[in-house]
Amino acid sequence: MNQPPSRLPHIGQWNGPEELRTLQEKQLQQTVTWAARSPFYRGRLDGAPLPATAADLAALPLTTKQDLRDNYPFGMLAVPKGRLATYHESSGTAGHPTPSYYTAEDWVDLAERFARKWIGISAEDVFLVRTPYALLLTGHLAHAAGRLHGATVVPGDNRSLAMPYARVVRVMHDLEVSLTWSVPTECLIWAAAAKAAGHRPDKDFPGLRALFVGGEPLTAARRRRISRLWGVPVIEEYGSTETGSLAGECPHGRMHLWADRALFEVYDPRTGDVRADGEGQLVVTPLYREAMPLLRYNLEDNVSVSYDDCDCGWNLPTVQVLGRAAFGHRVGAATVTQHRLEELVFSLPDAYDVMFWRARAEPERLRLEFEVEGQHRVAAEAELAASVRAGLGVDCEVTGLAPGTLIPHGALTAMPDVVKPRSLFGPDEDWGKALLYY
């Protein structure tokens, strides 16, 4: 792993939990001082002595997502606005913005944490960033991490008309892209688009070294399928727009919390208990964030945290993110989750080439559809129906669909023009397109 160039802590600087705790508490006092400058925490701390240790901090109430929304846009601001470098909002807030902002100094910490990939990022890499840039942190985070280590960054964005899937494949092939950053589903769609363009994903992209993924649940079965499709490692990370990267994988495939850069707690909402490890909701206090300090911020993600030793020697706690995997729908007497279904779908033989599926949980049965070539349809339907009934104990109607039914072939091959808006049209042109981009 490349060593970060800044004064901030780096992996290998401590030996064991005690030294890590000392490092955390040394920075915590500065973090609390920064927080006391914001209107929100100034009111919450209310003139009391500032917390100096993790034990003192635990006496403060949790900071919630609703607190961030209630203090939109700058109620959490702890520096003059002139020092801000970027402003962001997280997704999925149903019209209620959750603001986040960072200084240039904050961005050094953000970029370094994201760049902690065991496979490394270097000046020799061509790095395709294929997550949103607009308002979210995710695209900018990878972009900054790539540039920090000298990589050539390709700003792909996955919400832009300028970057259809056919262009993604062309760029990956022609530029010899070596690293990518996306949600896991994108990797499957690229594979289908590559095949539609006449390429073999695992043969015709020799520059590719790894696929960095995050932002959606990923089962072990789907990870293996993606890795075999492309012939490279799939490396997952965990974080949020409000905090940046919080955890990443070591060479042994375990997800480690960046506990040298943030203080973590595990909160049980049923009892109110807070512990250093075990299962519950992840609570985080970033230690090097000045613009918008967060003290005991509850991400509301269900996790399992452990301080067991790992062969990687990083001496950092490990985390399993459980939240989305636990959500499901009732079918008869059983609860069906996407996580369990995905494991079954991607446990089908690779020869069936199954990549895309959907399911509907109805009161008495599960309906599941997936794309599969005609010669494998009967066998795949029978095998998947049997595994669902055996694994989940529900009545299941399984239907194989022709490829292109769920992901239209046109979506994989189209290369639409992206034009600038104009107002003057000729006599035979459609002036209904005036001022529009498409």
DOKEGU-999845 format. One record per residue (C-alpha): residue number from 1; residue in one letter; z, y, x. Coordinates in pm, 1 decimal. Layout:
N
 num residu        z        y        x
 NUM      a        Z        Y        X
...
This chain:
438
 num residu        z        y        x
   1      m      0.0      0.0      0.0
   2      n    -83.5    349.8    132.1
   3      q    222.7    556.8    216.3
   4      p    243.1    876.7     11.6
   5      p    199.4   1193.2    217.3
   6      s    485.1   1398.9     64.8
   7      r    859.6   1441.0    119.1
   8      l    934.1   1236.3   -194.7
   9      p   1089.9    887.5   -171.4
  10      h    854.2    603.3    -94.5
  11      i    881.6    226.2   -124.7
  12      g   1070.6     75.4    167.7
  13      q   1302.5    373.0    212.9
  14      w   1607.6    190.4     67.0
  15      n   1760.6   -153.9     94.8
  16      g   1913.0   -289.5   -222.2
  17      p   2057.8   -142.8   -543.7
  18      e   2338.7     56.3   -379.7
  19      e   2107.3    256.8   -155.0
  20      l   1872.8    309.1   -449.7
  21      r   2161.2    439.2   -661.8
  22      t   2264.1    679.3   -383.2
  23      l   1908.1    810.6   -364.0
  24      q   1899.0    863.6   -742.0
  25      e   2230.3   1049.7   -760.6
  26      k   2140.8   1271.1   -465.7
  27      q   1846.7   1407.9   -666.8
  28      l   2015.3   1397.5  -1009.5
  29      q   2214.9   1715.4   -950.2
  30      q   1895.2   1908.7   -880.7
  31      t   1734.2   1759.8  -1192.6
  32      v   2025.6   1868.0  -1413.1
  33      t   2017.4   2218.0  -1262.2
  34      w   1648.1   2243.8  -1349.8
  35      a   1716.5   2119.5  -1702.8
  36      a   1987.5   2380.4  -1762.1
  37      r   1721.2   2650.8  -1727.1
  38      s   1533.2   2538.0  -2039.5
  39      p   1629.2   2678.7  -2381.2
  40      f   1677.4   2327.4  -2521.4
  41      y   1912.0   2192.9  -2255.0
  42      r   2088.0   2526.4  -2209.1
  43      g   2196.4   2493.1  -2571.4
  44      r   2277.4   2122.9  -2537.6
  45      l   2486.8   2161.9  -2222.4
  46      d   2661.4   2463.2  -2381.9
  47      g   2842.0   2596.2  -2075.4
  48      a   3011.0   2262.7  -1992.0
  49      p   3020.2   2138.5  -1629.6
  50      l   2681.8   1997.8  -1537.0
  51      p   2663.6   1616.7  -1500.5
  52      a   2679.5   1521.7  -1131.6
  53      t   2655.5   1142.5  -1153.0
  54      a   2481.9    882.0  -1365.5
  55      a   2815.6    814.5  -1534.4
  56      d   2848.1   1185.6  -1623.7
  57      l   2490.5   1189.4  -1751.6
  58      a   2564.6    897.6  -1985.5
  59      a   2795.9   1126.4  -2185.1
  60      l   2499.0   1339.2  -2297.0
  61      p   2313.9   1255.6  -2619.9
  62      l   1968.1   1100.6  -2589.7
  63      t   1664.6   1327.4  -2593.1
  64      t   1418.6   1209.8  -2860.2
  65      k   1050.0   1250.1  -2932.9
  66      q   1155.7   1458.5  -3233.2
  67      d   1341.1   1694.5  -2998.6
  68      l   1014.2   1754.5  -2814.1
  69      r    828.0   1815.4  -3139.6
  70      d   1098.3   2048.4  -3270.1
  71      n   1077.3   2252.5  -2949.0
  72      y    696.4   2281.1  -2947.6
  73      p    542.6   2445.6  -2756.9
  74      f    773.0   2584.6  -2485.3
  75      g   1131.4   2522.1  -2592.1
  76      m   1166.6   2266.4  -2311.2
  77      l   1022.0   2497.4  -2045.1
  78      a   1240.0   2539.6  -1735.6
  79      v   1009.1   2750.7  -1514.8
  80      p    812.4   3074.8  -1568.2
  81      k    484.6   3005.6  -1748.3
  82      g    297.8   3140.2  -1448.5
  83      r    404.2   2834.4  -1249.0
  84      l    252.8   2582.4  -1488.8
  85      a    -47.6   2384.8  -1368.8
  86      t   -134.1   2179.6  -1682.1
  87      y    -36.5   2140.3  -2047.4
  88      h    -68.8   1810.4  -2239.4
  89      e      9.3   1651.9  -2574.6
  90      s     61.8   1283.6  -2641.3
  91      s   -144.9   1089.3  -2894.2
  92      g    -36.0    930.4  -3219.2
  93      t    201.4   1202.3  -3335.3
  94      a     55.1   1232.2  -3687.5
  95      g    -17.2   1602.1  -3657.9
  96      h    314.3   1692.7  -3493.0
  97      p    244.2   1780.7  -3127.0
  98      t    462.9   1632.8  -2854.3
  99      p    412.8   1881.0  -2568.3
 100      s    433.1   1813.1  -2196.3
 101      y    371.8   2045.4  -1903.9
 102      y    380.6   2020.9  -1526.1
 103      t    380.2   2244.9  -1218.1
 104      a    159.6   2177.7   -915.7
 105      e    467.1   2034.6   -739.9
 106      d    535.2   1805.3  -1036.3
 107      w    180.1   1678.8  -1000.8
 108      v    243.4   1550.8   -647.6
 109      d    510.2   1318.1   -788.3
 110      l    285.7   1216.1  -1080.9
 111      a    -13.2   1133.7   -859.7
 112      e    193.1    941.7   -605.5
 113      r    356.1    724.0   -869.3
 114      f     23.7    630.4  -1029.7
 115      a   -125.6    551.2   -688.1
 116      r    138.0    283.6   -619.7
 117      k   -111.1      4.0   -672.9
 118      w    -56.9   -298.1   -447.8
 119      i   -429.4   -323.4   -383.7
 120      g   -432.5     37.4   -261.5
 121      i   -656.2    340.0   -318.4
 122      s   -847.5    481.9    -21.1
 123      a  -1126.4    718.1     80.3
 124      e  -1365.1    421.8     75.0
 125      d  -1317.6    373.3   -300.0
 126      v  -1538.8    492.3   -585.0
 127      f  -1292.6    521.8   -874.2
 128      l  -1418.4    526.1  -1234.5
 129      v  -1165.9    694.6  -1466.1
 130      r  -1241.6    575.0  -1817.8
 131      t   -949.5    708.2  -2024.7
 132      p   -928.3   1034.8  -2221.6
 133      y   -906.0   1367.3  -2041.1
 134      a   -852.4   1590.5  -2346.2
 135      l   -483.5   1690.7  -2380.1
 136      l   -353.6   1345.8  -2281.0
 137      l   -223.0   1293.6  -1927.8
 138      t   -388.1    957.9  -1860.3
 139      g   -731.4   1060.5  -1728.9
 140      h   -598.4   1349.1  -1520.9
 141      l   -328.1   1124.2  -1376.1
 142      a   -574.7    870.4  -1236.8
 143      h   -808.6   1148.3  -1124.5
 144      a   -530.0   1319.1   -927.9
 145      a   -412.9    988.7   -776.8
 146      g   -764.6    904.3   -664.1
 147      r   -816.7   1241.9   -501.9
 148      l   -471.5   1229.2   -337.8
 149      h   -590.7    925.4   -142.1
 150      g   -943.3   1053.5    -78.0
 151      a  -1131.6    836.0   -328.0
 152      t  -1456.9    948.9   -488.8
 153      v  -1358.0    994.8   -854.5
 154      v  -1611.4    938.0  -1133.4
 155      p  -1470.8   1120.0  -1441.7
 156      g  -1597.0    879.8  -1706.3
 157      d  -1375.7    970.5  -2004.5
 158      n  -1388.8    730.3  -2301.2
 159      r  -1410.5    997.1  -2570.1
 160      s  -1722.5   1173.5  -2448.2
 161      l  -2073.2   1147.7  -2593.0
 162      a  -2198.7   1185.9  -2236.9
 163      m  -2064.4    843.9  -2133.5
 164      p  -2190.3    561.9  -2361.1
 165      y  -2129.3    202.1  -2252.9
 166      a  -2478.5    159.7  -2111.8
 167      r  -2414.7    453.9  -1881.0
 168      v  -2077.1    312.7  -1778.0
 169      v  -2250.9     -7.6  -1667.3
 170      r  -2525.7    183.0  -1486.7
 171      v  -2270.6    395.5  -1301.2
 172      m  -2057.1     93.8  -1210.9
 173      h  -2360.7    -88.5  -1076.0
 174      d  -2553.7    190.6   -904.1
 175      l  -2254.8    374.6   -753.6
 176      e  -2090.5     47.2   -647.7
 177      v  -1768.9    141.4   -825.4
 178      s  -1475.1    -31.4   -657.2
 179      l  -1184.2     61.6   -888.8
 180      t  -1159.5    144.1  -1259.0
 181      w   -887.6    277.0  -1491.7
 182      s   -907.5    202.0  -1865.5
 183      v   -746.7     23.3  -2156.5
 184      p   -795.8   -355.8  -2130.6
 185      t  -1037.6   -370.6  -2426.1
 186      e  -1282.4   -147.7  -2236.8
 187      c  -1316.4   -413.5  -1965.7
 188      l  -1437.1   -665.7  -2224.1
 189      i  -1684.1   -419.3  -2376.2
 190      w  -1821.3   -334.5  -2030.6
 191      a  -1875.0   -705.2  -1967.1
 192      a  -2072.6   -736.8  -2291.2
 193      a  -2272.3   -421.8  -2207.6
 194      a  -2339.9   -552.6  -1856.5
 195      k  -2476.2   -878.2  -1999.7
 196      a  -2689.7   -680.8  -2246.0
 197      a  -2836.0   -493.7  -1946.4
 198      g  -2917.5   -821.9  -1773.1
 199      h  -2625.4   -818.2  -1528.3
 200      r  -2369.8  -1087.5  -1447.9
 201      p  -2030.9   -911.7  -1441.2
 202      d  -1881.0  -1142.8  -1176.7
 203      k  -2191.7  -1143.7   -952.6
 204      d  -2381.4   -816.2   -978.4
 205      f  -2097.6   -568.3   -911.2
 206      p  -2001.0   -666.6   -554.4
 207      g  -1828.3   -335.4   -483.6
 208      l  -1567.6   -390.0   -754.3
 209      r  -1219.0   -464.9   -612.4
 210      a   -984.8   -430.3   -910.0
 211      l   -950.4   -318.0  -1270.7
 212      f   -649.4    -91.1  -1337.2
 213      v   -543.4   -109.5  -1702.1
 214      g   -277.2     28.0  -1934.8
 215      g   -226.4    195.0  -2269.2
 216      e   -237.8   -112.2  -2494.3
 217      p    -74.4   -455.9  -2513.7
 218      l   -214.7   -715.1  -2275.5
 219      t   -134.0  -1084.6  -2300.0
 220      a   -152.8  -1318.4  -2002.7
 221      a   -444.8  -1504.2  -2163.8
 222      r   -654.8  -1191.4  -2210.7
 223      r   -572.6  -1070.5  -1859.7
 224      r   -694.9  -1403.0  -1715.8
 225      r  -1012.0  -1385.2  -1926.0
 226      i  -1091.8  -1032.1  -1805.4
 227      s  -1018.6  -1126.3  -1445.0
 228      r  -1248.3  -1430.6  -1461.5
 229      l  -1524.9  -1231.0  -1631.4
 230      w  -1531.5   -974.4  -1349.9
 231      g  -1402.6  -1188.9  -1063.3
 232      v  -1137.3   -933.8   -957.5
 233      p   -764.2   -874.1  -1016.9
 234      v   -650.5   -695.7  -1333.4
 235      i   -358.8   -467.2  -1242.8
 236      e   -145.4   -326.6  -1523.1
 237      e     75.4    -20.2  -1530.5
 238      y    314.9    138.0  -1779.1
 239      g    389.2    502.5  -1855.3
 240      s    348.0    787.5  -2101.9
 241      t    211.0   1140.8  -2129.2
 242      e    568.4   1272.0  -2140.6
 243      t    668.3   1101.1  -1815.9
 244      g    365.9    984.4  -1619.5
 245      s    366.1    641.3  -1456.8
 246      l    697.6    460.2  -1498.0
 247      a    617.2    113.2  -1364.5
 248      g    348.8    -80.1  -1184.8
 249      e    272.6   -429.7  -1062.3
 250      c    366.2   -571.0   -725.0
 251      p    149.5   -828.4   -541.6
 252      h    346.2  -1105.0   -717.4
 253      g    241.9   -981.8  -1061.9
 254      r    580.3   -844.3  -1171.1
 255      m    611.0   -497.1  -1324.1
 256      h    858.7   -276.8  -1134.6
 257      l   1018.2     45.5  -1259.0
 258      w    980.2    341.7  -1023.1
 259      a   1359.2    380.2  -1001.9
 260      d   1341.6    595.5   -688.0
 261      r   1163.5    864.1   -892.0
 262      a   1347.2    825.3  -1225.8
 263      l   1679.4    701.8  -1358.0
 264      f   1648.0    428.3  -1621.0
 265      e   1883.0    303.9  -1891.8
 266      v   1851.8     41.4  -2165.1
 267      y   1974.8    154.0  -2507.4
 268      d   2063.9    -75.5  -2797.1
 269      p   1997.0    125.4  -3117.6
 270      r   2198.1   -122.2  -3326.3
 271      t   2521.8    -80.1  -3133.5
 272      g   2469.5    243.3  -2940.5
 273      d   2548.3     59.1  -2616.2
 274      v   2373.3    165.5  -2296.8
 275      r   2329.3    -64.7  -1996.7
 276      a   2141.4    -73.1  -1669.6
 277      d   1957.0   -391.4  -1764.8
 278      g   1893.8   -632.5  -2050.5
 279      e   1691.8   -578.9  -2369.7
 280      g   1671.8   -257.7  -2570.6
 281      q   1489.3     75.9  -2576.7
 282      l   1393.3    232.8  -2244.1
 283      v   1564.5    564.4  -2167.7
 284      v   1431.1    763.1  -1871.1
 285      t   1543.0   1068.6  -1672.8
 286      p   1258.3   1176.4  -1439.6
 287      l   1416.4   1298.8  -1116.2
 288      y   1138.8   1515.7   -969.8
 289      r   1011.0   1705.8  -1272.5
 290      e   1085.0   2078.3  -1270.8
 291      a    864.4   2234.4  -1540.5
 292      m    995.8   2022.0  -1827.2
 293      p   1300.7   1822.1  -1720.3
 294      l   1398.6   1538.3  -1951.1
 295      l   1755.7   1409.5  -1955.4
 296      r   1797.4   1064.6  -2107.8
 297      y   1461.4   1067.7  -2286.1
 298      n   1428.0    772.7  -2525.2
 299      l   1073.5    639.9  -2512.8
 300      e   1157.8    410.9  -2808.5
 301      d    973.4    127.3  -2634.2
 302      n   1148.8   -208.4  -2653.0
 303      v   1184.4   -350.1  -2303.1
 304      s   1367.9   -606.7  -2095.9
 305      v   1494.8   -478.3  -1759.2
 306      s   1619.9   -698.7  -1475.6
 307      y   1758.1   -635.4  -1127.1
 308      d   1679.3   -988.4  -1005.1
 309      d   1526.9  -1014.1   -657.4
 310      c   1148.9  -1026.0   -623.7
 311      d    956.0  -1168.0   -328.9
 312      c    766.6   -839.1   -291.1
 313      g   1075.0   -682.2   -131.5
 314      w   1034.9   -349.7   -312.0
 315      n   1401.0   -358.5   -423.1
 316      l   1313.9   -207.9   -761.8
 317      p   1411.6   -332.6  -1109.7
 318      t   1152.8   -524.5  -1308.4
 319      v   1052.2   -449.4  -1666.4
 320      q    878.4   -634.1  -1948.0
 321      v    749.8   -409.5  -2227.3
 322      l    822.3   -589.7  -2553.0
 323      g    778.3   -322.6  -2818.5
 324      r    429.9   -376.6  -2955.0
 325      a    444.0   -749.8  -2899.2
 326      a    731.1   -771.4  -3147.2
 327      f    549.1   -599.4  -3435.5
 328      g    387.7   -828.0  -3691.4
 329      h    295.3   -903.1  -4052.2
 330      r    431.9  -1169.6  -4282.7
 331      v    201.6  -1456.8  -4376.6
 332      g    381.9  -1703.6  -4598.3
 333      a    714.4  -1776.3  -4430.5
 334      a    595.9  -1675.6  -4081.5
 335      t    557.0  -1346.4  -3896.9
 336      v    221.6  -1310.3  -3721.9
 337      t    191.6  -1073.2  -3424.2
 338      q   -116.1   -951.4  -3241.2
 339      h     39.5  -1069.1  -2916.0
 340      r     66.6  -1432.6  -3028.9
 341      l   -278.1  -1432.3  -3188.9
 342      e   -437.9  -1284.0  -2880.4
 343      e   -290.6  -1558.5  -2663.6
 344      l   -450.5  -1820.0  -2888.9
 345      v   -792.3  -1650.8  -2907.8
 346      f   -820.1  -1606.9  -2530.9
 347      s   -697.0  -1958.7  -2465.5
 348      l  -1031.1  -2088.2  -2598.7
 349      p  -1256.2  -2230.6  -2323.3
 350      d  -1446.7  -1967.0  -2123.7
 351      a  -1769.7  -2150.5  -2207.7
 352      y  -1739.5  -2024.6  -2566.4
 353      d  -1762.7  -1666.9  -2429.1
 354      v  -1529.1  -1526.7  -2696.6
 355      m  -1435.5  -1162.6  -2631.7
 356      f  -1409.5   -981.4  -2966.3
 357      w  -1204.0  -1074.9  -3270.4
 358      r  -1019.2   -933.9  -3570.4
 359      a   -767.7  -1072.0  -3817.1
 360      r   -621.4   -977.3  -4154.8
 361      a   -272.9  -1091.1  -4250.7
 362      e   -265.7  -1168.3  -4623.9
 363      p     43.9  -1280.9  -4819.7
 364      e    -43.2  -1651.7  -4814.3
 365      r   -303.1  -1691.3  -4541.2
 366      l   -446.6  -1543.5  -4225.4
 367      r   -816.8  -1454.9  -4204.5
 368      l   -953.6  -1449.0  -3850.1
 369      e  -1307.8  -1366.3  -3739.5
 370      f  -1451.0  -1373.5  -3388.1
 371      e  -1787.8  -1345.0  -3219.3
 372      v  -1928.5  -1668.0  -3073.1
 373      e  -2272.8  -1805.9  -2988.3
 374      g  -2416.7  -2041.1  -3250.9
 375      q  -2404.3  -2355.0  -3035.5
 376      h  -2026.2  -2318.6  -2992.6
 377      r  -1939.6  -2197.6  -3341.2
 378      v  -1823.8  -2520.7  -3507.2
 379      a  -1614.9  -2637.1  -3210.7
 380      a  -1460.0  -2292.6  -3155.7
 381      e  -1372.0  -2251.2  -3523.9
 382      a  -1204.3  -2591.7  -3536.3
 383      e  -1010.2  -2544.0  -3212.4
 384      l   -887.8  -2195.6  -3301.1
 385      a   -788.0  -2293.7  -3655.3
 386      a   -590.1  -2588.9  -3518.9
 387      s   -413.7  -2375.7  -3255.0
 388      v   -321.7  -2107.4  -3509.5
 389      r   -178.6  -2361.5  -3752.6
 390      a      9.6  -2544.1  -3477.3
 391      g    128.6  -2231.7  -3295.8
 392      l    208.1  -2001.2  -3588.5
 393      g    255.5  -2240.1  -3878.7
 394      v     31.8  -2046.6  -4116.4
 395      d   -271.0  -2132.9  -4328.3
 396      c   -571.8  -1984.3  -4151.8
 397      e   -935.1  -1924.7  -4246.1
 398      v  -1132.8  -1897.4  -3921.4
 399      t  -1493.2  -1772.9  -3915.1
 400      g  -1726.3  -1752.5  -3616.9
 401      l  -1964.7  -1456.8  -3629.6
 402      a  -2291.2  -1395.8  -3447.8
 403      p  -2254.0  -1178.3  -3135.7
 404      g  -2316.2   -816.3  -3225.5
 405      t  -2134.1   -838.1  -3560.8
 406      l  -1807.5   -678.4  -3448.7
 407      i  -1944.6   -481.2  -3152.6
 408      p  -2301.7   -383.0  -3248.4
 409      h  -2563.0   -447.9  -2982.3
 410      g  -2676.4    -87.3  -3017.5
 411      a  -2333.5     37.9  -2910.9
 412      l  -2371.5   -155.6  -2584.8
 413      t  -2724.9    -45.8  -2503.4
 414      a  -2772.2    301.6  -2655.8
 415      m  -2819.4    595.5  -2420.1
 416      p  -2811.6    898.6  -2653.1
 417      d  -2912.4   1243.4  -2535.2
 418      v  -2635.1   1498.3  -2504.6
 419      v  -2767.0   1845.0  -2577.4
 420      k  -2625.3   2194.1  -2570.4
 421      p  -2605.6   2378.2  -2902.9
 422      r  -2886.1   2616.5  -2990.8
 423      s  -2971.6   2847.3  -3277.5
 424      l  -3353.4   2892.6  -3259.8
 425      f  -3578.3   2610.9  -3389.9
 426      g  -3952.0   2561.8  -3435.4
 427      p  -4119.4   2514.2  -3775.0
 428      d  -4110.0   2132.8  -3761.4
 429      e  -3756.2   2096.1  -3620.0
 430      d  -3435.7   2021.9  -3807.2
 431      w  -3236.4   2343.2  -3791.2
 432      g  -2947.6   2164.3  -3961.3
 433      k  -2850.7   2066.5  -3607.2
 434      a  -2792.2   2426.1  -3507.6
 435      l  -2479.6   2477.0  -3294.9
 436      l  -2394.4   2103.7  -3295.0
 437      y  -2353.7   1878.3  -2992.5
 438      y  -2524.9   1539.3  -3029.8
